[in-house]
Amino acid sequence: MSKFHKMHTIKLRMLLLAVVFSLSVLIFSSAGQATLVNFESHDWDADSQHLYRNNVPVTEPATDVLPGYNGSDFFYVQEIYENQAIGFSGAAAANPHIFAHVLTYTTTNHHTTYASTNTTGHTRSFILEPEDIGQPNLKNKKIKLKSDIILDGALLFVKDPEADSDFSDLDASFEVAVTRENGKKAFFGSVTLKPNKKGKVKVKTKGKFKKKHIDLYTISDSIYRVDFFGKHIPYKTRVKFGEEFSLTTEVTSNASNKGYGTGAEVIFGPGAPTLPSYQEVGIPEPATLILLACGGILMIRPKPIKLRIIRNRR
């Protein structure tokens, strides 16, 4: 029998959210700040399907919400099936942070498979005036801006090294897209752990994300894992002084396993992945589980990144 566990009473003291954006600007020796005129969170789509067990959608009667960082909420759904398998999907979005976490895991002698997914994000609208950077002669001019995404997180597969299993047919992937108000993409990047039919894993990157951004590979008979530690990835966009512009950021994460001691996880944030602990001690009690799955608690907030002016057009 499937079970959804509700844990409204657990308090997270601080939840660190992973993609960091800020919109300060620099030109020559002058510094200024674009004005944030509107913020809209897209942290959780209640109409979307987040969990699949044995390729069948899992009924989601309720979504739990935990207090998160900076007044934001952490939304999640999870199912533990017969104490042998688990699917989890959680997300949060605040200004300027985004956090996402998906995982699936099944104990060695059980066949149940899970697939977990979510898309989370936010839209921020700004106005940049020439006076904000001490250059009033730039009124009605366009300017190219350069910013960065700070990427923290990990993607991993696990398997029981003693079992007759491999990494084939597992999935762990995420993508990040930043879109302007006119629908034009300012940034896109994705990372996927791609196993072949023999279970050998390769890392596939697209867009702005490159293999050079991966800080650590951990590979053994029981785990394939890649980590990012506060990696800065730049992007550029063009705006016009005095006109409102928007940046919509979406993060999509996916993880799926195939039962029999396998698991997949994507944690889009600086907290430690939880699957290695599942291998050692099994699926924990619900109260412990949610603290592990949220990850990144009691961490230091990363420094914001400045959006820099790199060229003027008169």
The 8 nearest C-alpha neighbors of each residue, nearest first, counted from 0:
[[1, 81, 80, 2, 79, 82, 3, 78],
 [2, 0, 80, 79, 81, 78, 3, 82],
 [3, 1, 78, 79, 4, 80, 0, 81],
 [2, 4, 78, 77, 5, 1, 79, 76],
 [3, 5, 2, 6, 285, 77, 78, 79],
 [6, 4, 7, 63, 3, 62, 285, 61],
 [7, 5, 8, 9, 4, 286, 63, 285],
 [6, 8, 9, 5, 65, 64, 63, 10],
 [7, 9, 6, 10, 65, 5, 286, 11],
 [8, 10, 7, 6, 11, 65, 286, 290],
 [11, 9, 12, 8, 66, 65, 7, 67],
 [10, 12, 13, 66, 67, 9, 14, 296],
 [13, 11, 10, 297, 14, 296, 67, 68],
 [14, 12, 68, 296, 297, 11, 67, 15],
 [15, 13, 296, 68, 67, 295, 16, 11],
 [16, 14, 295, 296, 298, 300, 13, 68],
 [17, 15, 98, 97, 96, 268, 14, 18],
 [16, 18, 268, 98, 97, 151, 96, 267],
 [19, 17, 97, 96, 149, 150, 148, 16],
 [18, 20, 96, 149, 95, 148, 17, 303],
 [21, 19, 95, 304, 148, 303, 18, 96],
 [22, 20, 304, 303, 305, 23, 95, 306],
 [21, 23, 306, 305, 33, 24, 32, 20],
 [22, 24, 32, 305, 306, 33, 31, 21],
 [25, 23, 307, 306, 31, 32, 30, 305],
 [24, 26, 30, 307, 308, 29, 31, 27],
 [27, 25, 29, 28, 308, 30, 132, 24],
 [26, 28, 29, 25, 30, 308, 132, 309],
 [29, 27, 26, 30, 25, 132, 133, 31],
 [30, 28, 26, 27, 132, 25, 133, 31],
 [31, 29, 25, 132, 24, 26, 28, 32],
 [30, 32, 132, 131, 24, 23, 25, 33],
 [33, 31, 23, 24, 131, 34, 22, 30],
 [32, 34, 127, 126, 23, 22, 125, 35],
 [35, 33, 126, 125, 36, 32, 127, 124],
 [34, 36, 125, 37, 124, 33, 126, 123],
 [35, 37, 125, 124, 34, 126, 38, 123],
 [38, 36, 124, 35, 123, 39, 125, 122],
 [39, 37, 123, 122, 124, 40, 36, 121],
 [40, 38, 122, 121, 123, 41, 37, 93],
 [39, 41, 121, 42, 92, 120, 122, 93],
 [42, 40, 120, 121, 119, 43, 39, 92],
 [41, 43, 119, 92, 91, 120, 40, 90],
 [44, 42, 41, 119, 45, 74, 90, 91],
 [43, 45, 46, 47, 42, 41, 118, 119],
 [44, 46, 47, 43, 62, 48, 49, 61],
 [47, 45, 44, 48, 43, 49, 59, 62],
 [48, 46, 44, 45, 49, 117, 43, 118],
 [47, 49, 50, 46, 56, 116, 57, 51],
 [48, 50, 116, 115, 117, 47, 88, 51],
 [51, 49, 115, 57, 114, 48, 56, 86],
 [52, 50, 56, 114, 55, 57, 54, 113],
 [51, 53, 113, 55, 54, 112, 57, 56],
 [52, 54, 112, 55, 111, 113, 51, 114],
 [55, 53, 52, 51, 56, 113, 114, 112],
 [54, 56, 51, 52, 53, 57, 50, 113],
 [57, 55, 51, 50, 58, 52, 54, 48],
 [56, 58, 51, 50, 59, 52, 55, 48],
 [59, 57, 60, 56, 50, 48, 51, 61],
 [58, 60, 61, 57, 62, 76, 48, 50],
 [61, 59, 58, 62, 3, 57, 76, 63],
 [62, 60, 59, 63, 76, 3, 5, 58],
 [61, 63, 76, 75, 64, 74, 60, 59],
 [62, 64, 75, 74, 5, 76, 61, 65],
 [65, 63, 74, 73, 72, 62, 75, 66],
 [64, 66, 73, 72, 67, 7, 74, 63],
 [67, 65, 72, 73, 11, 71, 10, 64],
 [68, 66, 72, 71, 14, 73, 70, 65],
 [67, 69, 14, 13, 71, 70, 15, 66],
 [70, 68, 71, 67, 93, 13, 14, 94],
 [69, 71, 68, 67, 72, 66, 93, 13],
 [70, 72, 67, 68, 69, 93, 66, 92],
 [73, 71, 67, 66, 65, 91, 64, 74],
 [72, 74, 91, 65, 67, 64, 90, 66],
 [75, 73, 64, 90, 89, 63, 72, 91],
 [76, 74, 89, 88, 63, 62, 90, 64],
 [75, 77, 88, 62, 87, 63, 89, 78],
 [78, 76, 87, 86, 3, 88, 75, 79],
 [77, 79, 3, 86, 85, 2, 80, 87],
 [78, 80, 85, 84, 2, 82, 1, 81],
 [79, 81, 1, 84, 82, 83, 85, 78],
 [80, 82, 83, 0, 79, 1, 84, 2],
 [83, 81, 80, 79, 84, 282, 85, 106],
 [84, 82, 81, 106, 105, 80, 109, 85],
 [85, 83, 105, 80, 104, 79, 82, 106],
 [86, 84, 79, 104, 78, 103, 80, 105],
 [85, 87, 103, 78, 77, 113, 102, 115],
 [86, 88, 77, 102, 101, 76, 115, 103],
 [89, 87, 101, 75, 76, 100, 115, 116],
 [88, 90, 75, 100, 74, 99, 101, 76],
 [91, 89, 99, 74, 98, 73, 42, 100],
 [92, 90, 73, 42, 98, 97, 72, 74],
 [93, 91, 97, 42, 120, 96, 40, 98],
 [92, 94, 96, 95, 71, 97, 40, 91],
 [95, 93, 96, 92, 38, 121, 97, 20],
 [94, 96, 20, 93, 19, 21, 97, 18],
 [97, 95, 16, 19, 93, 18, 94, 17],
 [96, 98, 92, 16, 18, 17, 91, 93],
 [97, 99, 16, 17, 91, 90, 267, 268],
 [100, 98, 90, 267, 89, 266, 91, 97],
 [99, 101, 266, 89, 265, 267, 88, 90],
 [102, 100, 88, 265, 87, 264, 115, 254],
 [101, 103, 264, 87, 263, 254, 86, 265],
 [104, 102, 86, 262, 263, 85, 113, 255],
 [103, 105, 262, 85, 84, 261, 256, 263],
 [106, 104, 84, 258, 260, 83, 261, 259],
 [107, 105, 260, 83, 109, 259, 108, 84],
 [260, 106, 108, 259, 109, 105, 159, 162],
 [109, 107, 259, 106, 110, 260, 258, 105],
 [108, 110, 259, 106, 107, 111, 258, 105],
 [109, 111, 258, 259, 112, 108, 257, 105],
 [112, 110, 258, 109, 53, 84, 105, 113],
 [111, 113, 258, 257, 53, 256, 52, 110],
 [114, 112, 52, 51, 255, 103, 86, 256],
 [113, 115, 255, 51, 254, 50, 103, 52],
 [114, 116, 50, 254, 49, 253, 101, 88],
 [117, 115, 253, 49, 252, 101, 88, 254],
 [116, 118, 252, 251, 49, 119, 88, 253],
 [119, 117, 251, 250, 252, 249, 120, 116],
 [118, 120, 42, 250, 249, 41, 43, 90],
 [121, 119, 249, 41, 248, 42, 92, 250],
 [120, 122, 40, 41, 248, 39, 247, 92],
 [123, 121, 247, 39, 246, 38, 248, 40],
 [122, 124, 38, 246, 245, 37, 247, 39],
 [125, 123, 245, 37, 244, 36, 35, 246],
 [126, 124, 35, 34, 36, 244, 243, 245],
 [125, 127, 243, 34, 33, 242, 241, 244],
 [126, 128, 33, 240, 241, 34, 125, 131],
 [127, 129, 241, 240, 131, 130, 126, 33],
 [130, 128, 135, 134, 131, 137, 132, 138],
 [129, 131, 133, 135, 128, 132, 134, 31],
 [132, 130, 31, 128, 129, 133, 32, 127],
 [131, 133, 31, 130, 30, 134, 129, 29],
 [132, 134, 130, 131, 135, 29, 129, 30],
 [133, 135, 129, 136, 132, 130, 137, 131],
 [136, 134, 129, 130, 137, 138, 133, 128],
 [137, 135, 134, 138, 129, 130, 140, 139],
 [136, 138, 135, 140, 129, 134, 139, 313],
 [137, 139, 140, 136, 129, 240, 135, 241],
 [140, 138, 240, 239, 137, 241, 141, 242],
 [141, 139, 137, 138, 239, 240, 313, 312],
 [142, 140, 239, 238, 312, 240, 237, 139],
 [141, 143, 311, 238, 237, 310, 239, 312],
 [144, 142, 237, 310, 236, 309, 308, 238],
 [143, 145, 308, 236, 307, 235, 309, 237],
 [144, 146, 235, 307, 306, 234, 308, 309],
 [145, 147, 306, 234, 233, 307, 235, 305],
 [148, 146, 233, 232, 231, 234, 304, 149],
 [147, 149, 232, 231, 19, 150, 18, 20],
 [150, 148, 231, 230, 19, 229, 18, 147],
 [149, 151, 230, 229, 18, 148, 227, 231],
 [152, 150, 229, 268, 227, 269, 228, 17],
 [151, 153, 267, 268, 269, 227, 266, 226],
 [152, 154, 226, 266, 225, 265, 227, 155],
 [155, 153, 265, 225, 224, 264, 171, 266],
 [154, 156, 224, 264, 223, 263, 225, 153],
 [155, 157, 263, 223, 222, 262, 224, 264],
 [156, 158, 222, 262, 221, 261, 263, 223],
 [159, 157, 261, 221, 260, 160, 222, 262],
 [158, 160, 260, 162, 161, 221, 261, 107],
 [161, 159, 221, 220, 162, 158, 164, 163],
 [162, 160, 159, 163, 164, 158, 221, 220],
 [161, 163, 159, 164, 160, 107, 260, 259],
 [164, 162, 161, 165, 160, 159, 259, 260],
 [165, 163, 162, 158, 166, 159, 259, 160],
 [164, 166, 198, 167, 158, 163, 197, 261],
 [165, 167, 198, 169, 194, 168, 199, 156],
 [166, 168, 198, 194, 196, 169, 165, 195],
 [169, 167, 166, 170, 194, 257, 256, 196],
 [170, 168, 256, 167, 255, 166, 257, 263],
 [169, 171, 255, 254, 263, 172, 192, 168],
 [172, 170, 254, 192, 253, 263, 191, 154],
 [173, 171, 191, 253, 190, 252, 192, 170],
 [174, 172, 252, 251, 189, 190, 253, 191],
 [173, 175, 189, 251, 188, 250, 190, 176],
 [176, 174, 250, 188, 187, 249, 189, 251],
 [175, 177, 187, 249, 186, 248, 178, 250],
 [178, 176, 248, 186, 185, 247, 184, 246],
 [179, 177, 184, 247, 185, 246, 183, 182],
 [178, 180, 246, 183, 182, 181, 245, 184],
 [179, 181, 245, 182, 244, 246, 178, 183],
 [182, 180, 179, 183, 178, 245, 184, 244],
 [181, 183, 179, 180, 178, 184, 185, 247],
 [184, 182, 179, 181, 178, 185, 180, 177],
 [185, 183, 178, 186, 177, 179, 182, 187],
 [184, 186, 177, 178, 236, 183, 179, 235],
 [187, 185, 177, 176, 184, 234, 188, 178],
 [188, 186, 176, 206, 175, 207, 177, 184],
 [187, 189, 206, 207, 208, 175, 205, 174],
 [188, 190, 174, 205, 204, 173, 208, 175],
 [189, 191, 204, 172, 173, 203, 174, 205],
 [192, 190, 172, 203, 202, 193, 171, 204],
 [191, 193, 202, 171, 201, 203, 172, 200],
 [192, 194, 201, 200, 191, 202, 203, 195],
 [195, 193, 200, 167, 199, 198, 201, 166],
 [196, 194, 198, 197, 199, 167, 200, 193],
 [197, 195, 167, 198, 194, 168, 199, 166],
 [198, 196, 195, 199, 167, 165, 194, 166],
 [197, 199, 167, 166, 165, 195, 194, 196],
 [198, 200, 194, 195, 197, 166, 201, 167],
 [201, 199, 194, 193, 198, 192, 195, 202],
 [202, 200, 193, 192, 194, 203, 199, 195],
 [201, 203, 192, 191, 193, 204, 200, 190],
 [202, 204, 191, 190, 192, 201, 193, 205],
 [203, 205, 190, 189, 209, 208, 191, 202],
 [206, 204, 189, 188, 208, 207, 190, 203],
 [205, 207, 188, 187, 208, 189, 204, 209],
 [206, 208, 188, 187, 209, 205, 186, 232],
 [207, 209, 188, 206, 204, 205, 189, 212],
 [210, 208, 211, 212, 204, 207, 205, 213],
 [209, 211, 212, 213, 204, 208, 202, 203],
 [210, 212, 209, 213, 214, 208, 230, 204],
 [213, 211, 210, 209, 214, 230, 208, 227],
 [214, 212, 227, 211, 210, 215, 226, 225],
 [213, 215, 227, 226, 212, 228, 216, 225],
 [216, 214, 226, 225, 213, 217, 227, 224],
 [215, 217, 225, 224, 218, 226, 214, 213],
 [218, 216, 224, 223, 225, 215, 219, 222],
 [219, 217, 223, 222, 216, 224, 220, 221],
 [218, 220, 222, 221, 223, 217, 160, 224],
 [221, 219, 160, 222, 218, 158, 159, 223],
 [220, 222, 158, 160, 219, 157, 159, 223],
 [223, 221, 157, 219, 156, 218, 220, 224],
 [224, 222, 218, 156, 155, 217, 219, 157],
 [223, 225, 155, 217, 154, 216, 222, 218],
 [224, 226, 216, 154, 153, 215, 217, 155],
 [227, 225, 153, 215, 214, 152, 213, 228],
 [226, 228, 151, 152, 214, 213, 230, 153],
 [229, 227, 151, 230, 214, 226, 152, 150],
 [230, 228, 151, 150, 149, 227, 231, 269],
 [229, 231, 150, 149, 228, 227, 212, 232],
 [232, 230, 149, 148, 147, 150, 229, 233],
 [231, 233, 148, 147, 149, 230, 234, 207],
 [234, 232, 147, 146, 148, 231, 145, 235],
 [233, 235, 146, 145, 147, 186, 232, 185],
 [236, 234, 145, 144, 146, 185, 143, 237],
 [235, 237, 144, 143, 185, 145, 238, 234],
 [236, 238, 143, 142, 144, 141, 235, 239],
 [239, 237, 141, 142, 143, 240, 236, 244],
 [240, 238, 141, 140, 242, 142, 241, 139],
 [239, 241, 128, 127, 139, 242, 140, 138],
 [240, 242, 128, 127, 126, 239, 139, 243],
 [243, 241, 240, 239, 126, 244, 127, 238],
 [244, 242, 126, 125, 124, 241, 245, 127],
 [243, 245, 125, 124, 242, 180, 126, 238],
 [246, 244, 124, 180, 123, 179, 125, 247],
 [245, 247, 179, 123, 178, 122, 177, 248],
 [248, 246, 122, 178, 177, 121, 179, 123],
 [247, 249, 177, 120, 121, 176, 246, 122],
 [250, 248, 120, 176, 119, 175, 251, 118],
 [249, 251, 175, 119, 118, 174, 120, 252],
 [252, 250, 118, 174, 173, 117, 249, 119],
 [253, 251, 173, 116, 117, 172, 118, 250],
 [254, 252, 116, 172, 171, 115, 173, 101],
 [253, 255, 171, 170, 115, 263, 264, 102],
 [256, 254, 114, 170, 113, 169, 263, 103],
 [255, 257, 169, 262, 112, 263, 113, 261],
 [258, 256, 112, 261, 169, 259, 168, 255],
 [257, 259, 110, 112, 105, 111, 261, 260],
 [260, 258, 107, 109, 108, 110, 261, 106],
 [107, 259, 261, 106, 159, 105, 158, 258],
 [262, 260, 158, 157, 258, 259, 105, 256],
 [261, 263, 104, 157, 256, 103, 156, 105],
 [262, 264, 156, 254, 103, 102, 255, 155],
 [265, 263, 102, 155, 254, 101, 154, 171],
 [264, 266, 154, 101, 100, 153, 171, 267],
 [267, 265, 100, 152, 153, 268, 99, 272],
 [266, 268, 152, 99, 98, 100, 17, 265],
 [267, 269, 17, 152, 151, 266, 270, 98],
 [268, 270, 151, 152, 295, 271, 17, 267],
 [295, 271, 269, 294, 268, 272, 296, 152],
 [270, 272, 294, 273, 269, 295, 266, 153],
 [273, 271, 274, 266, 270, 153, 294, 275],
 [272, 274, 276, 275, 291, 292, 271, 277],
 [273, 275, 277, 276, 272, 278, 262, 157],
 [276, 274, 278, 277, 273, 279, 272, 157],
 [275, 277, 279, 278, 274, 273, 280, 281],
 [278, 276, 281, 274, 280, 279, 275, 282],
 [277, 279, 275, 276, 281, 280, 274, 159],
 [278, 280, 276, 277, 281, 275, 274, 282],
 [281, 279, 277, 278, 276, 282, 283, 275],
 [282, 280, 277, 278, 279, 283, 106, 276],
 [281, 283, 277, 280, 284, 82, 83, 84],
 [284, 282, 288, 281, 287, 285, 280, 277],
 [283, 285, 287, 286, 288, 282, 289, 82],
 [286, 284, 288, 287, 289, 283, 4, 6],
 [287, 285, 288, 284, 289, 290, 6, 9],
 [288, 286, 290, 285, 284, 289, 283, 291],
 [287, 289, 285, 291, 286, 290, 283, 284],
 [288, 290, 292, 291, 287, 286, 293, 285],
 [291, 289, 287, 293, 288, 292, 294, 286],
 [292, 290, 288, 289, 294, 293, 273, 287],
 [291, 293, 289, 294, 290, 288, 273, 100],
 [292, 294, 290, 291, 289, 295, 100, 296],
 [295, 293, 270, 292, 291, 296, 271, 290],
 [270, 294, 296, 269, 15, 298, 14, 268],
 [297, 295, 14, 13, 298, 294, 15, 270],
 [296, 298, 13, 295, 12, 299, 14, 15],
 [299, 297, 296, 295, 15, 300, 13, 14],
 [300, 298, 301, 297, 15, 296, 13, 295],
 [299, 301, 15, 298, 302, 16, 303, 14],
 [302, 300, 299, 303, 19, 229, 15, 149],
 [301, 303, 300, 304, 19, 299, 149, 21],
 [304, 302, 21, 19, 301, 20, 305, 95],
 [303, 305, 21, 20, 147, 302, 306, 146],
 [306, 304, 23, 22, 21, 307, 24, 146],
 [307, 305, 146, 22, 24, 23, 145, 144],
 [306, 308, 24, 145, 25, 144, 305, 309],
 [307, 309, 144, 310, 25, 26, 143, 24],
 [308, 310, 144, 143, 307, 145, 311, 26],
 [311, 309, 143, 308, 142, 312, 144, 141],
 [310, 312, 142, 313, 143, 141, 309, 140],
 [313, 311, 141, 142, 140, 310, 143, 137],
 [312, 140, 311, 137, 141, 142, 139, 136]]
